[in-house]
Amino acid sequence: MYREGLWYKVLSSRYGDKRGQIKDGGRYGSVWLREIVKIRERFEIEGGSWFEESIQMKIDNGIKTFFWSDSWVGAAPLRERFRRLFHLSVQKDKMVAEMSSLGWEKGGEA
């Protein structure tokens, strides 16, 4: 979801956001929004994972994709696939482009 888009602005003003992701609104949130958040958070939902299997993320230049929390390499976010590295990282809220600019090579800050 593009954070500059109209729907993001509407939903975040209604339900709030945390680290660039829409909150589910708790018991005051709509049923469909809670289901979408469950998909995002990888909880089991009735009917399987048809939604998740039908979408893919295009990161372009990486300025709108969170390195650790968006699923941009495979089906699961890197924070789930590499939990230990995520907990050790001091760069938890960086975008892919920001991590790339820090350097991937040995000795790089990324």
N, C-alpha and C positions, 0 to 999 in steps of 0.2 A: 504494500500500500504506500503510495507516495505521500509523504508527510506534508507536502504543499497542496495536495489536491483538495477539492471541495468536500468530499465525503470524509476525509480524515479530519478536516477542520470542524465539520458538523458533529461527528461522533466524539471527537476529543473535547469539544465544548460542552457536550451533553454528559459524557461519562468520565472525562478526564483521561490523561495519559501518564505513563510512567516509562521513562527512558525511551521515548519514541514509539511506544506501543499503546493502543487503546485499551483502557480498563474495561472489564465486563459489566460494570455498573452494579454488581452485587444483586441483591434481591430486587432492586429497582431497575435493573437492566432488562432489555428485551430478550425474549427467548432465543431469537435468531442470533443476536450478538453474543450471548453466553455460549451458544454452540460453536460459533466461529472462534471464540477465545479458547474453547476446549480443544479445537483442532490445532490451533496455534501452540497451545501448551502441551499437546500430545496426550491428552486424556482419552480414554476409550469413549467412543460415542456410539449410540445405537445406529446400526446400518453400515458400520465399517468406515473405511477411510477413503471413500470415493472422491471426496472433494480434494483432499491432499494429493491423491494419485493423479488428478486431472489438471493440476497446475504446476508451473515451474517459474522460477525467478530468473529474471534477466538483470544482471548487475550493471551493465554498461560500464561507466567509469568508476563505479564503486562509491560515489559520494552520497548515495541514498540507501546503502546496504550496511547494516550493522555486522561487523566482523564476527562477533561471538554469538549473537542472538538470532540472526536471520538464517534461514536454511538456504545457503547459497552454494554449498559444496555437498551434494548428496541430500538425503531426505531429512536428516536431523541437524539442528544447529551445532556448531562447533563446541559450544559450551556443554552440550550433552555428550558429544562424541569424545571430547578430551577434557573431562571434568577437572582432573588434577591441574592441567595447564591453565584452564580458565581460572581456577582458584588462586593460582600463583601469579597470574597476570595482573599488572597494574594498569593495563590498557583495556579495561572491561567495556567501556562505552564508546569505543572508536569505530569508525566506519572502515570499510575495506580499503578505500583510497587512502585514508589516514595511516593505516597500518602499513600499506605498501610504501608510502613516503618515508616511514620510519626505517625501512630497510628489512628485507627478508634474509639477507645473507648472514653468515656467521659474524657476530659482533653487532648486528643491527638491533635497534631497540624494539622492533616488532618481535 
